[in-house]
């Protein structure tokens, strides 16, 4: 099977799927959350670089977030389990309430 050569930046993915960028960054901090090889780190001359997703990576991200939403406590509990700062949790949950 040929490798996917179409990539979307993490910011573009957040906008495309209507999710909080900060939430997606937290999800991608653990590469086990997304199918292997579907997240690419692009060096762009900055210290951080750019996180990009293949098309399958975007689908995997959407599937992961849909699954998390079915867990007891949903997104909030996921963020707590990831040991996010309370202010980060509040920001993400405030946007979730608007969606």
N, C-alpha and C positions, 0 to 999 in steps of 0.2 A: 504494500500500500504506500502511495506517495505521501510525503510529509506535507502538511499544510503550510503554505508560505504566506498566507494572509494573516496579519497580526493586527490587533487593536490594543491601543494603550489602555492602561487601567482607568484613566480618567474618562476615556471615550466609552469604555465598557460600562462604567457607573452611569453615565448619561444615557446610554442605549437601553439599559435594563431598568433604569429608574431606581437605582440603589444608592445608598450613601457611600461615597468614596472611602471614607474612614473605615466603614464596616468591611468593605472589600479588601482594604489594605490589611486589616486584622485577619481576615479569612486566609489571605495569601501568605501571611507570615508563617503559616504552617503548610508546607507544600503537600502534606498528606491529605489536605482538604480538597484538593483538585486533582483530577486524573494526571498521572505521571506524564511529564513532557508537554503538557498543555499550557504551562506558564513559562514565559521566556523573559530573562532579564537582559535588557539592552543597555550596554555602556554608551553613554552619551556625553562623556567628558565631565559629568558631575559626580560627586561622591555616591549619590543614591542611584543614578541610572534610571531607567524606566522599566516598569513591569508591564509586560504585554501578554495577551492571551491569544491562543489560536481560536478558531471558531468552535472547536470541540471544548476548549477550555472555558469559553463563555457558557456553553450549555452545562458543563460540569459545575461551574459556579452557581448557575441558576438552580440546578438540581440540589446542590449542597444547601443553599439558603432556604429552599422550599422544605427540605428535610429538617433543618434546624427549627423552622417555624412550627413543626409538629411536635417538637420535644417539650417536656414539661419546662415551663419558663421561657421557652422560645429564644428569641434573639437576646433578650436581657440575660438569661442564664448562660448562654454561649459566651457573652462578653465577660460575665463574672468569672466563668471557668477559664477564660483566657487571661485573667488577672488584669483587666483593663482598669484604668483610673475611673473613679466615679464620674468625673466631669466628662470623660469620653463616652461613657455609657449614657449619661443624661443627654448629650448632644445627639447621639445616634438614635436613642429612643424617642426623642422629640421629633425627629424627622420621620421615624416609623409611624408615629401617631398621625402625621399629616398625610401619609400615603393611603 
